[in-house]
Amino acid sequence: MCVFASLEFNTVFSSNAHVLEMKIVNYIRTLALNHRQLKNLIAELDQGLPGDLPLHCTVRWLSKGQVLSRFFELLDTVKLFMEEKDNDYPELSDLKWIMDQAFLVDMLCHLDRLNLNLQGKLKMLPDLVQSVFAFVNKLKLFKAHIQKGDLTHFPTLPKANIVFSTLKHVKSKHRSVLTDTHVKELLRVATTEYKPDLKRIVQGKECQKSH
């Protein structure tokens, strides 16, 4: 069965769906050294990514959507950071888990729009009821589309396959001799947009030979 079709609305929206992300975010943001090191790692990778993880506000539940969205954007970097801290979480390498989180990010985005639509002093009760029922019908449409593999309303989901496609290529049967450490380093190279100045490096080597 297509992995998209296997997504379960109830499972993804369970109370524990975002616990791991919040645990990792708190581990990074509540310790000044960790926070500084993550920001330095993001800058070092130079992938045009957001420069930081936001801190979750427990008062506003919609802030979870903002935190999860940023977490997903920085997923590769966060995974690398946690591994360097000897804090390896298998979920961060699990395709099903990542698909669920990508789905949750998109759904919280839709819920945020609904929330904004329900706000306003001039909103009457019939207007609010109509907005809620329209959203319920939209959910049914979303589910039907996902089961058909149509991800028009879920732009984050396709991104979840990028790292795993790279991993599959790097650790194929032709590269079975690679260790997990090798794979980690290759993934780091494969997912960065950094382009070294080879000409300058070669010139530097030539200068060293002349001594």
C-alpha positions, -999 to +999 in steps of 0.1 A: +000+000+000+012+035-008+027+051+023+005+082+018-026+061+019-015+044+051-016+077+070-042+076+098-058+108+109-065+097+144-030+083+149-013+114+137-034+137+158-030+116+190-018+135+221+017+118+217+022+127+181+045+156+188+061+145+221+095+136+206+099+169+188+090+189+219+115+168+239+143+175+215+134+212+211+135+216+249+168+197+251+183+222+226+166+255+236+168+251+274+206+246+274+225+276+262+255+255+250+233+232+229+213+261+215+245+279+205+260+247+190+229+240+169+229+275+155+266+272+146+259+239+129+231+254+108+255+282+098+283+257+090+261+236+067+249+268+049+219+252+033+197+283+033+177+269+062+161+288+090+187+298+115+171+285+147+144+264+163+115+284+180+106+277+216+071+262+221+046+282+240+023+259+260-004+286+262-010+288+225-016+253+210-012+267+175+024+275+183+030+238+181+024+241+144+051+267+141+076+246+161+068+214+142+071+232+108+105+246+117+116+213+132+107+195+100+127+221+079+157+215+101+152+177+105+184+166+088+204+192+109+187+183+141+193+145+135+230+152+128+232+174+159+216+148+182+239+121+168+269+142+176+256+145+211+253+107+213+215+112+216+203+090+187+166+087+182+156+059+158+123+078+150+143+105+132+153+079+106+120+061+104+101+069+072+067+062+086+073+085+116+086+113+094+056+110+070+033+113+100+051+144+112+050+160+077+013+153+075+008+169+110+027+200+099+004+205+069-027+197+089-018+222+116-013+248+088-049+242+077-061+244+112-043+277+117-062+291+086-094+278+101-086+295+134-080+328+116-112+324+097-131+321+130-117+353+144-132+387+141-157+408+161-183+408+132-184+370+130-219+357+137-227+322+150-241+310+117-209+321+100-187+302+125-209+271+121-206+273+084-168+276+085-165+246+108-187+224+086-169+235+055-136+225+072-151+191+081-160+185+045-125+196+035-110+170+058-130+143+039-117+156+007-082+156+020-084+120+031-098+109-003-070+128-021-043+112+001-056+077-005-053+084-042-017+097-037-028+133-045-007+156-022-020+189-036-030+201-001+000+186+017+032+202+003+054+190+032+048+153+026+068+149-006+098+164+011+099+136+036+114+112+009+144+133+001+168+121+028+156+085+025+162+086-013+197+097-006+202+071+021+189+044-003+214+055-029+243+058-005+239+025+012+229+003-017+240-033-023+270-019-042+281+000-011+273-026+016+308-022+030+299+012+043+295+016+080+268+037+096+294+064+103+303+065+066+267+068+057+262+096+082+291+116+066+279+109+031+244+120+040+258+152+054+276+158+021+247+148-001+221+170+017+242+202+018+244+228-009+279+239+001+303+242-029+340+242-020+364+264-038+384+236-054+407+260-073+417+277-041+422+244-023+444+231-051+465+263-052+470+259-015+483+224-019+507+235-046+520+262-023+527+237+004+547+215-020+570+244-028+583+246+007 
